[in-house]
């Protein structure tokens, strides 16, 4: 695949996390619909995530019938139409429906982006592309959020025209990304399903824990700044922006990172996450907090592409496993506030700085556990080697 086609494929990742870009519209929408319950209005930012969860599982099945490329095109087209629909409709029902369809659109193409990358790239180059996809997701989120904010100065309805930015993405993908294998071959291959491996189940558990911890920062950091007296709401927002910058840098460098650290990439990511959370807990000024933000984003976006890369390097059941990973990611993200509240109810020490200290300690503990697990096969191999040599010596002595 040439650079133009590669860029066209990566550009689709710009759309993955744009569902929350309209969060700044909520107050204006509430004023436009005073008779609508505030909860339903707030759901406009989160309802796409729930329908992404339901759609990613059926996306590979649709791709078996119409092909991967057409499924991605259908998803992008749905994002364009549903994304801009609120600008041309007046009923709240249509607005709510548009957000539902938006989630379905993203759910159609999101899991296929990884399988398409695995189709066109292998080995180190695949790892690099998956890292870049992660970086492009962050860039897209910031780009669309910024554009919505600028158009919001005109009106909240006009701000939804932001999603027309997906039109050149659709055109680039359609013209430059080549077709993949036929649907018939894919259907034949997908029949050979195998049960989830212990390693994959381990990835799911790690993903659920890590996403919950990561989202706790977005939920709690502003209140933490205000309570500790080192910042305000604007500083909390800036902190999250710096997290995004760290995440983008990790995505860009991921291919190089994994080629250097190899199997130690995951423990290193957790160690960095743990350190960043403890640094945040003990921050006495915004400079220390900013450093923790960059390290946190870097660690998290080293972890995420690592597990997606590991799954997509395997030929068997990659699409199914990618879909399950994406569902787990969205579940962890959507229910993070509830999970954190339950933990704080059970362990009152996990409040304020204590929450970040506890989470940091958990991340470091996971880094240690993963390091031991990675060393275990080597220890077993050495033990077997010593046993084999001892057995040979015993046999020679008997002779």
C-alpha positions as CSV (number, residue, x, y, z in Angstrom):
1,X,0.0,0.0,0.0
2,X,1.4,3.4,-1.0
3,X,1.5,6.5,1.3
4,X,-1.6,8.1,-0.2
5,X,-3.7,4.9,0.5
6,X,-2.2,4.6,3.9
7,X,-3.1,8.2,4.8
8,X,-6.6,7.7,3.4
9,X,-7.1,4.6,5.7
10,X,-5.7,6.5,8.7
11,X,-7.9,9.5,8.0
12,X,-11.0,7.4,8.9
13,X,-9.7,7.1,12.5
14,X,-10.2,10.9,12.8
15,X,-13.9,10.1,13.2
16,X,-13.8,7.5,15.9
17,X,-14.1,9.7,19.0
18,X,-16.0,12.6,17.5
19,X,-19.3,11.7,19.1
20,X,-18.5,13.8,22.2
21,X,-17.5,16.8,20.2
22,X,-21.0,18.3,20.6
23,X,-20.8,18.4,24.4
24,X,-20.4,22.2,24.4
25,X,-23.9,22.4,22.7
26,X,-25.8,20.9,25.6
27,X,-26.6,24.2,27.4
28,X,-27.8,25.8,24.1
29,X,-29.9,22.7,23.2
30,X,-31.4,22.8,26.7
31,X,-32.5,26.3,26.1
32,X,-34.0,25.4,22.7
33,X,-36.0,22.5,24.2
34,X,-37.1,23.7,27.7
35,X,-39.8,21.1,27.9
36,X,-37.4,18.2,27.5
37,X,-36.0,16.5,30.6
38,X,-32.3,17.5,31.1
39,X,-31.3,13.9,31.4
40,X,-32.4,13.2,27.8
41,X,-30.5,16.2,26.6
42,X,-27.3,15.1,28.3
43,X,-27.7,11.7,26.8
44,X,-27.1,13.2,23.3
45,X,-23.3,13.1,24.1
46,X,-23.3,9.6,25.5
47,X,-26.0,7.7,23.5
48,X,-23.6,7.1,20.5
49,X,-21.3,5.1,22.7
50,X,-24.1,2.6,23.7
51,X,-24.9,2.0,20.0
52,X,-21.3,1.7,19.1
53,X,-21.2,-1.2,21.6
54,X,-24.2,-2.9,19.9
55,X,-23.0,-2.4,16.4
56,X,-19.3,-3.4,16.5
57,X,-20.3,-7.0,16.9
58,X,-22.4,-7.1,13.8
59,X,-20.1,-5.0,11.7
60,X,-17.8,-8.0,10.7
61,X,-21.0,-10.0,9.8
62,X,-22.2,-7.2,7.5
63,X,-18.7,-7.1,6.0
64,X,-19.0,-10.8,5.1
65,X,-22.0,-9.9,2.9
66,X,-21.0,-6.6,1.3
67,X,-17.2,-6.5,2.0
68,X,-15.1,-4.5,4.4
69,X,-14.6,-1.4,2.2
70,X,-18.3,-1.0,1.5
71,X,-19.1,-1.4,5.2
72,X,-16.6,1.3,6.1
73,X,-18.1,3.6,3.4
74,X,-21.6,2.9,4.7
75,X,-20.5,3.8,8.2
76,X,-18.8,7.1,7.2
77,X,-21.9,8.0,5.1
78,X,-24.1,7.4,8.1
79,X,-21.9,9.6,10.2
80,X,-22.1,12.4,7.7
81,X,-25.9,12.3,7.3
82,X,-26.7,11.7,11.0
83,X,-24.0,14.1,12.2
84,X,-25.4,17.0,10.2
85,X,-29.1,16.1,10.5
86,X,-29.7,18.3,13.6
87,X,-28.9,21.4,11.6
88,X,-31.9,20.7,9.3
89,X,-34.5,19.3,11.8
90,X,-36.5,21.0,14.5
91,X,-37.9,18.1,16.5
92,X,-36.0,16.8,19.5
93,X,-37.0,13.2,18.5
94,X,-35.1,13.7,15.2
95,X,-32.2,15.1,17.1
96,X,-32.1,12.1,19.4
97,X,-32.5,9.7,16.5
98,X,-29.6,11.3,14.7
99,X,-27.3,10.7,17.6
100,X,-28.4,7.0,17.8
101,X,-27.6,6.6,14.0
102,X,-24.3,8.4,14.5
103,X,-23.2,5.7,17.0
104,X,-24.3,2.9,14.6
105,X,-22.2,4.6,11.8
106,X,-19.1,4.7,14.0
107,X,-19.7,1.1,15.1
108,X,-19.8,-0.1,11.5
109,X,-16.3,1.1,10.6
110,X,-14.5,1.1,13.9
111,X,-13.6,-2.6,14.2
112,X,-12.9,-2.9,10.5
113,X,-10.1,-0.3,10.6
114,X,-8.0,-2.7,12.6
115,X,-8.7,-5.6,10.3
116,X,-8.0,-3.5,7.2
117,X,-4.7,-2.5,8.7
118,X,-3.9,-6.2,9.4
119,X,-4.9,-7.0,5.7
120,X,-2.5,-4.5,4.2
121,X,0.4,-4.5,6.8
122,X,2.3,-7.0,8.8
123,X,4.8,-7.1,11.7
124,X,6.4,-3.9,12.7
125,X,4.6,-1.9,10.0
126,X,1.3,-3.1,11.3
127,X,2.3,-2.0,14.9
128,X,3.2,1.4,13.5
129,X,-0.1,1.8,11.7
130,X,-2.2,0.8,14.7
131,X,-0.2,3.3,16.8
132,X,-0.9,6.0,14.2
133,X,-4.6,5.1,14.2
134,X,-4.6,5.7,18.0
135,X,-2.9,9.1,17.4
136,X,-5.4,10.0,14.7
137,X,-8.3,9.3,17.0
138,X,-7.0,11.9,19.4
139,X,-6.3,14.4,16.7
140,X,-9.8,13.9,15.3
141,X,-11.4,14.4,18.7
142,X,-9.6,17.7,19.2
143,X,-10.2,18.9,15.6
144,X,-13.9,18.3,15.7
145,X,-14.4,19.7,19.2
146,X,-12.5,22.9,18.3
147,X,-14.6,23.3,15.1
148,X,-17.8,22.8,16.9
149,X,-16.8,25.4,19.4
150,X,-16.1,27.9,16.7
151,X,-19.4,27.3,14.8
152,X,-21.2,27.4,18.1
153,X,-20.6,31.2,18.0
154,X,-23.0,31.3,15.1
155,X,-25.6,28.9,16.5
156,X,-25.7,25.4,18.0
157,X,-27.5,24.0,14.9
158,X,-24.9,25.4,12.5
159,X,-22.2,23.7,14.7
160,X,-23.4,20.3,13.5
161,X,-22.2,21.1,10.0
162,X,-18.8,20.2,11.5
163,X,-19.5,16.6,10.5
164,X,-19.3,17.6,6.8
165,X,-15.6,17.4,7.5
166,X,-16.1,13.6,7.0
167,X,-16.9,14.1,3.3
168,X,-13.3,14.4,2.1
169,X,-12.5,11.5,4.4
170,X,-15.1,9.4,2.6
171,X,-13.9,10.4,-0.8
172,X,-10.2,9.7,0.1
173,X,-11.0,6.3,1.5
174,X,-13.2,5.5,-1.6
175,X,-10.7,6.5,-4.2
176,X,-7.4,5.4,-2.7
177,X,-7.9,2.4,-0.4
178,X,-8.0,-0.7,-2.5
179,X,-10.6,-3.5,-2.2
180,X,-9.9,-6.4,0.1
181,X,-10.6,-10.1,-0.4
182,X,-14.0,-11.2,-1.4
183,X,-16.9,-11.6,1.0
184,X,-17.2,-15.3,0.2
185,X,-13.6,-16.0,1.3
186,X,-14.1,-14.0,4.5
187,X,-17.3,-15.9,5.3
188,X,-15.5,-19.2,4.8
189,X,-12.6,-18.1,7.0
190,X,-14.9,-16.8,9.8
191,X,-16.6,-20.1,10.2
192,X,-13.5,-21.5,12.0
193,X,-14.2,-19.8,15.3
194,X,-12.3,-20.8,18.3
195,X,-13.0,-20.1,22.0
196,X,-11.4,-17.1,23.8
197,X,-7.8,-17.9,24.9
198,X,-6.7,-17.2,28.5
199,X,-4.3,-14.5,27.1
200,X,-7.2,-12.7,25.4
201,X,-9.4,-12.9,28.6
202,X,-6.4,-11.4,30.5
203,X,-6.3,-8.5,27.9
204,X,-10.1,-7.9,28.5
205,X,-9.7,-7.7,32.2
206,X,-6.7,-5.4,31.9
207,X,-8.5,-3.2,29.4
208,X,-11.6,-2.9,31.7
209,X,-9.5,-1.9,34.7
210,X,-7.2,0.5,32.7
211,X,-10.1,2.3,30.9
212,X,-11.9,2.8,34.3
213,X,-8.7,4.2,35.9
214,X,-8.1,6.5,32.9
215,X,-11.6,7.8,32.8
216,X,-11.5,8.6,36.5
217,X,-9.0,11.3,35.6
218,X,-11.5,13.0,33.3
219,X,-14.2,12.7,35.9
220,X,-12.2,13.7,39.0
221,X,-9.3,15.9,38.1
222,X,-11.1,19.3,38.0
223,X,-12.6,18.8,41.5
224,X,-9.2,17.6,42.7
225,X,-7.6,20.8,41.4
226,X,-10.2,23.0,43.1
227,X,-10.1,21.2,46.4
228,X,-6.4,21.2,46.5
229,X,-6.3,24.9,45.5
230,X,-3.9,24.5,42.6
231,X,-6.3,25.2,39.7
232,X,-9.8,25.8,38.5
233,X,-12.2,24.3,35.9
234,X,-10.2,25.8,33.0
235,X,-7.0,24.3,34.4
236,X,-8.8,20.9,34.6
237,X,-9.8,21.2,30.9
238,X,-6.2,22.2,30.0
239,X,-5.0,19.1,31.9
240,X,-7.1,16.8,29.8
241,X,-5.8,18.6,26.6
242,X,-2.2,17.8,27.7
243,X,-3.3,14.2,28.3
244,X,-4.4,14.2,24.7
245,X,-1.1,15.5,23.5
246,X,0.8,12.8,25.4
247,X,-1.6,10.2,23.9
248,X,-0.9,11.5,20.4
249,X,2.8,11.4,20.9
250,X,2.6,7.8,22.1
251,X,0.5,6.8,19.0
252,X,3.0,8.4,16.7
253,X,6.0,6.7,18.4
254,X,4.3,3.4,19.1
255,X,5.9,1.4,16.3
256,X,9.3,2.4,17.5
257,X,8.4,1.8,21.1
258,X,7.2,-1.8,20.6
259,X,10.2,-2.6,18.4
260,X,12.5,-1.6,21.2
261,X,10.6,-2.9,24.3
262,X,8.9,-5.9,22.6
263,X,7.2,-8.0,25.3
264,X,8.1,-5.5,28.0
265,X,5.9,-2.8,26.4
266,X,2.9,-3.6,28.6
267,X,4.7,-3.6,31.9
268,X,6.5,-0.3,30.9
269,X,3.1,1.3,30.0
270,X,1.6,0.3,33.4
271,X,4.7,1.6,35.2
272,X,4.4,4.9,33.5
273,X,0.7,5.1,34.2
274,X,1.3,4.3,37.9
275,X,4.0,6.9,38.2
276,X,1.9,9.6,36.5
277,X,-1.1,9.0,38.8
278,X,1.0,9.2,41.9
279,X,2.7,12.4,40.6
280,X,-0.7,13.9,40.0
281,X,-1.8,13.0,43.6
282,X,1.2,14.8,45.0
283,X,1.3,17.7,42.6
284,X,1.6,21.1,44.3
285,X,1.5,23.2,41.2
286,X,0.2,23.1,37.6
287,X,3.7,22.3,36.2
288,X,3.9,19.0,38.1
289,X,0.3,18.3,37.1
290,X,1.0,19.0,33.4
291,X,3.9,16.6,33.5
292,X,1.7,13.9,35.0
293,X,-0.9,14.6,32.3
294,X,1.6,14.1,29.5
295,X,2.9,10.9,31.1
296,X,-0.6,9.5,31.7
297,X,-1.7,10.0,28.1
298,X,1.6,8.5,26.8
299,X,1.2,5.5,29.1
300,X,-2.4,4.9,28.3
301,X,-2.0,5.2,24.5
302,X,1.0,2.8,24.6
303,X,-1.2,0.2,26.3
304,X,-4.3,0.5,24.0
305,X,-2.5,0.0,20.6
306,X,-0.4,-2.7,22.1
307,X,-3.3,-5.1,22.8
308,X,-5.0,-4.2,19.6
309,X,-1.8,-4.9,17.7
310,X,-1.3,-8.2,19.5
311,X,-4.8,-9.3,18.5
312,X,-4.5,-8.2,14.9
313,X,-1.1,-9.8,14.4
314,X,-2.9,-13.1,14.8
315,X,-4.8,-14.3,11.7
316,X,-7.5,-16.3,13.5
317,X,-10.6,-14.5,14.9
318,X,-8.9,-11.1,14.8
319,X,-12.1,-9.3,13.8
320,X,-14.2,-10.9,16.4
321,X,-11.6,-10.3,19.1
322,X,-11.2,-6.7,18.0
323,X,-15.0,-6.2,18.3
324,X,-15.0,-7.6,21.8
325,X,-12.1,-5.3,22.8
326,X,-14.0,-2.3,21.5
327,X,-17.1,-3.3,23.4
328,X,-15.1,-3.7,26.6
329,X,-13.5,-0.3,26.0
330,X,-16.8,1.4,25.6
331,X,-18.4,-0.4,28.6
332,X,-15.5,0.6,30.8
333,X,-15.7,4.2,29.6
334,X,-19.5,4.5,29.9
335,X,-19.7,3.0,33.4
336,X,-16.5,4.5,34.8
337,X,-18.3,7.1,37.0
338,X,-20.5,4.4,38.5
339,X,-17.5,2.0,39.1
340,X,-15.5,4.7,40.8
341,X,-18.4,5.7,43.0
342,X,-18.9,2.1,44.1
343,X,-15.2,1.7,44.9
344,X,-15.2,4.9,46.9
345,X,-18.3,3.7,48.8
346,X,-16.4,0.5,49.7
347,X,-13.1,2.2,50.4
348,X,-13.6,5.8,51.6
349,X,-9.8,6.3,51.5
350,X,-10.1,6.5,47.7
351,X,-11.2,10.1,47.7
352,X,-9.3,13.2,46.6
353,X,-5.6,12.5,46.2
354,X,-6.2,9.0,47.7
355,X,-8.0,7.9,44.6
356,X,-5.0,8.7,42.4
357,X,-2.5,7.2,44.9
358,X,-4.6,4.0,45.0
359,X,-4.9,3.8,41.2
360,X,-1.2,4.5,40.8
361,X,-0.4,1.7,43.2
362,X,-2.7,-0.6,41.3
363,X,-1.0,0.2,38.0
364,X,2.5,-0.4,39.4
365,X,1.3,-3.7,41.0
366,X,0.0,-4.8,37.5
367,X,3.4,-3.8,36.0
368,X,5.2,-6.0,38.5
369,X,2.7,-8.9,37.9
370,X,3.0,-8.7,34.2
371,X,6.8,-8.6,34.5
372,X,6.8,-11.8,36.5
373,X,4.4,-13.4,34.1
374,X,6.7,-12.5,31.2
375,X,9.7,-14.0,33.0
376,X,7.9,-17.2,34.0
377,X,8.2,-18.9,30.6
378,X,12.0,-18.1,30.6
379,X,12.3,-19.6,34.1
380,X,10.4,-22.7,33.1
381,X,12.6,-23.1,30.0
382,X,15.8,-22.8,32.1
383,X,14.4,-25.3,34.6
384,X,13.6,-27.8,31.9
385,X,17.0,-27.3,30.4
386,X,18.7,-28.0,33.7
387,X,16.5,-31.0,34.3
388,X,17.3,-32.4,30.9
389,X,21.1,-32.0,31.5
390,X,20.9,-33.6,34.9
391,X,19.0,-36.5,33.4
392,X,21.7,-37.0,30.7
393,X,24.4,-36.9,33.3
394,X,22.6,-39.5,35.4
395,X,22.2,-41.8,32.4
396,X,25.9,-41.6,31.5
397,X,26.9,-42.4,35.1
398,X,24.6,-45.5,35.1
399,X,26.2,-46.7,31.9
